[in-house]
Amino acid sequence: DGGITQSPKYLFRKEGQNVTLSCEQNLNHDAMYWYRQDPGQGLRLIYYSQIVNDFQKGDIAEGYSVSREKKESFPLTVTSAQKNPTAFYLCASSIMSGGTEKLFFGSGTQLSVL
Amino acid sequence: DAKTTQPTSMDCAEGRAANLPCNHSTISGNEYVYWYRQIHSQGPQYIIHGLKNNETNEMASLIITEDRKSSTLILPHATLRDTAVYYCIVRAPYNQGGKLIFGQGTELSVKP
């Protein structure tokens, strides 16, 4: 089955702890994204990567870090510098054609602070 | 990228057409209109996109006004499984730096 896999589905973070959210895709897509969603709100872009070994900050990158060592994988680390990490995190990859871009999303990770 | 305005919520009877409006009065000539939907606690799902012409696929139809200042997403025969938040997004082509920005969307409730 082709798609995007996020794990874990639920994650708990203690104060001062870094946690890493996994995102893997087997769609052979070049671009990958991380979004954050707070209750009742839209999605906000954290980081994105358009090619292996390259990534750019989105609108709310502070307190987060990413890596893109393989095309299939784009893990997100929520660092201790992120003071309000409780949110639903969504990973996506995209296919581009003729100026348009279609995103495919994973099923998300709910992060909560203990 | 142009801003979009959508109603916060809408109801629709099961089996009837759901018409979801979106206003994008500041849209530029090269900006596409995209629609995604998000079922509770899942990732958004692509529905359809268009530039000038009306579009139809297996999920929905997209009607764009001639002046391109507004559009309507039509679900022809809504089912209970269509209950979701629907996002209307306007953006420039990706190779011109456009980003997909998800606002608060319209919460559609399909009722029996």
Interface residues (C-beta under 8 A of the other chain):
Chain A: I4 Y35 G40 Q41 G42 L43 L45 F88 L90 C91 A92 M96 G99 T100 E101 K102 L103 F104 F105 G106 S107 G108 Q110
Chain B: N30 Y32 Y36 S41 Q42 G43 P44 Q45 Y46 H49 Y87 P93 Y94 N95 Q96 K99 L100 I101 F102 G103 Q104 G105
